[in-house]
């Protein structure tokens, strides 16, 4: 039976709890709490930030991924070049706080910041405001960095400064590589990760062939940016970042408008432990559509073609007709439910080619509805 589409979580990166969250060890001894830095909100008045020091710090937004966060923190703590590890817990209900406490007890660089409850965009901003490092490395909570990741990010900035190009260093964005870790055994939900991996690799090839497109299609899962530059395009920007999908693309487009430079480096490696189910796939597709609408409003020339036509591009005649018909909500509900059922059944039957084909069509339809729903709400 297909998974039911659950209520959308209004954040740009819906996070799902681990299937088997770790049990709490009641015999672990006295509770040790991580250092908690208060959240700094732009609306609280003039910015009074911490004293910023040379070096690189890591900012990690997280919600309900304690097991993956544990692996990430374990890897980061082995990197001596990291000045601080700022984790923004955006309302977790699993063992995230216990995980943070355990790591903070063994490493004073690990600090916790309460999240503002506005999704990954707000969590990254809270972490950047609390951080004290000149360069910030933003990592998603489901990546595992290789040894020397932070130091190698920092090397890009140092090379420009050493060459007498300090202004360029202060306006540099460094994008690392996040190859997707595929599960050892295919399951009915593996198609989500497979589709993600294919599209991510395509995006990386585009970065390499057309570096000017890096900031137009920025992915923030393994990215380093000068702290002041990041705050310029977030906290100090006239408009707040949206709380829907594609907030990282908004950041990239703002950086581009300020004349920032970007490089993509495959040697800056952090493997991505991506996992989503069918319900997550549909929810993220819906929010991708809402994000497209948000980008169109803020950056009218960023997406081509604009409007619902973008969801019909490059489709054969029959799928294109289906997508066009599902602009009407009653038809959308019936067709999307049927496609979701076929997607699930094809996966159970190991007909993975059919499953992937149907899932791609389902995603277009869900994206289109998210886009149209946002446009209706804004009128």
C-alpha positions, 0 to 999 in steps of 0.5 A, spaced: 500 500 500 502 506 498 505 511 503 500 516 505 502 524 503 503 526 510 501 534 512 507 538 509 512 540 514 513 548 513 521 548 512 525 548 506 528 541 507 523 536 511 527 532 516 524 525 517 526 521 524 531 515 523 527 509 523 530 506 529 532 512 533 537 510 539 534 508 546 536 513 551 541 510 556 538 511 563 545 509 566 549 514 563 551 518 569 549 525 570 547 529 564 552 533 561 549 539 557 552 542 551 554 550 551 548 553 549 549 560 545 543 564 545 539 566 538 540 572 535 534 575 531 535 581 526 528 584 529 531 584 536 535 591 534 542 593 531 546 587 530 551 586 536 555 580 534 561 576 537 568 578 536 570 574 529 577 571 529 581 568 523 579 560 522 574 556 519 567 554 523 562 549 522 555 551 522 550 545 522 542 546 522 539 539 524 532 537 526 530 529 528 537 526 525 540 524 532 544 518 529 546 521 523 548 528 527 552 523 531 556 520 525 557 527 522 560 530 529 564 524 530 568 526 523 568 533 525 571 532 531 577 529 528 579 535 524 583 540 528 583 546 523 575 547 525 575 552 530 568 551 532 562 546 531 555 550 531 549 546 531 542 549 531 537 544 533 531 546 530 526 543 534 528 536 535 524 531 539 528 525 538 535 524 542 539 530 538 540 534 545 543 527 548 547 527 542 550 534 542 551 533 550 555 527 549 559 530 544 560 537 547 562 533 554 568 531 550 570 537 545 569 544 547 568 546 540 561 543 540 556 548 541 548 548 541 544 554 538 536 553 539 533 554 532 528 559 531 523 554 528 523 557 521 526 551 517 533 550 515 534 558 512 533 560 519 537 555 522 543 557 518 542 564 520 542 563 527 548 559 527 552 564 523 550 569 527 552 565 533 559 563 530 565 567 531 569 564 525 571 568 519 569 563 514 563 559 515 563 552 513 555 550 512 554 542 512 547 538 512 546 534 518 546 528 513 553 528 510 559 525 513 566 529 511 572 526 509 579 528 513 581 535 512 575 537 509 575 544 513 582 545 512 581 544 504 575 549 504 580 554 508 585 553 503 581 556 497 581 563 501 588 563 504 590 562 497 587 568 494 589 572 500 596 570 500 596 572 492 594 579 495 587 578 493 584 579 499 577 583 496 576 577 492 577 572 498 572 576 502 567 575 496 568 568 495 564 562 495 567 555 495 562 549 494 564 542 495 562 535 493 557 531 496 556 524 492 550 520 494 551 514 498 547 509 495 544 503 499 547 496 498 540 493 497 534 496 493 528 497 496 521 500 494 523 507 496 530 507 493 528 510 487 528 517 491 535 516 492 537 514 485 533 520 482 536 525 487 543 522 486 542 522 478 540 530 478 546 532 483 551 529 479 548 532 473 548 539 477 556 538 479 557 537 471 554 543 470 558 547 475 564 544 472 562 546 465 559 553 466 562 555 473 558 562 472 552 557 474 554 555 480 551 561 484 544 561 480 543 553 482 547 553 489 546 547 494 548 549 501 550 542 504 557 543 503 559 550 502 564 555 505 562 563 505 565 568 509 561 570 515 560 577 513 558 576 506 553 570 508 550 575 513 550 581 508 545 576 504 541 574 509 540 578 516 542 585 513 538 583 506 532 588 505 527 582 505 528 575 509 529 569 506 523 565 505 521 559 509 520 554 503 524 550 498 530 553 495 532 558 500 539 556 498 538 558 491 535 565 494 542 565 497 546 564 491 542 569 487 543 574 492 550 573 492 551 573 485 547 580 485 553 582 489 558 580 485 561 574 489 565 569 486 564 561 486 568 555 485 566 548 485 572 543 488 570 535 487 576 534 492 572 537 498 568 531 499 563 529 504 558 523 502 551 524 503 547 519 506 540 521 503 534 517 505 527 519 503 520 515 503 515 516 498 511 521 502 517 525 503 518 525 496 511 528 494 512 533 500 519 535 497 516 536 490 510 540 493 515 545 496 519 545 490 513 548 487 512 553 492 520 555 492 519 556 484 514 561 485 518 564 491 524 565 486 520 568 480 517 573 485 524 575 488 528 574 481 524 574 475 529 572 470 532 566 474 527 561 472 526 559 464 520 558 462 516 561 468 509 559 470 506 552 470 509 551 463 516 549 466 513 543 469 511 541 461 518 542 458 521 536 455 516 531 456 513 527 451 505 528 448 502 524 453 505 526 460 505 533 457 497 532 457 497 529 463 501 535 467 496 540 463 490 537 466 492 536 473 492 544 474 485 542 476 485 540 483 480 535 483 483 531 477 490 532 480 488 529 487 485 523 482 491 522 478 496 523 483 493 518 488 493 513 482 501 515 480 503 514 487 499 507 488 503 505 481 510 508 484 509 504 490 506 497 487 512 498 481 517 498 487 514 492 490 514 488 484 522 490 483 519 494 476 524 499 478 524 502 471 517 503 471 517 506 478 522 511 476 518 513 470 512 514 473 515 517 479 518 523 475 511 524 472 508 524 479 514 529 481 512 534 476 505 534 478 506 535 485 511 541 483 506 544 479 500 544 484 505 547 490 507 552 485 499 553 483 497 553 490 502 558 492 500 563 487 493 562 489 495 564 496 499 570 494 493 573 490 
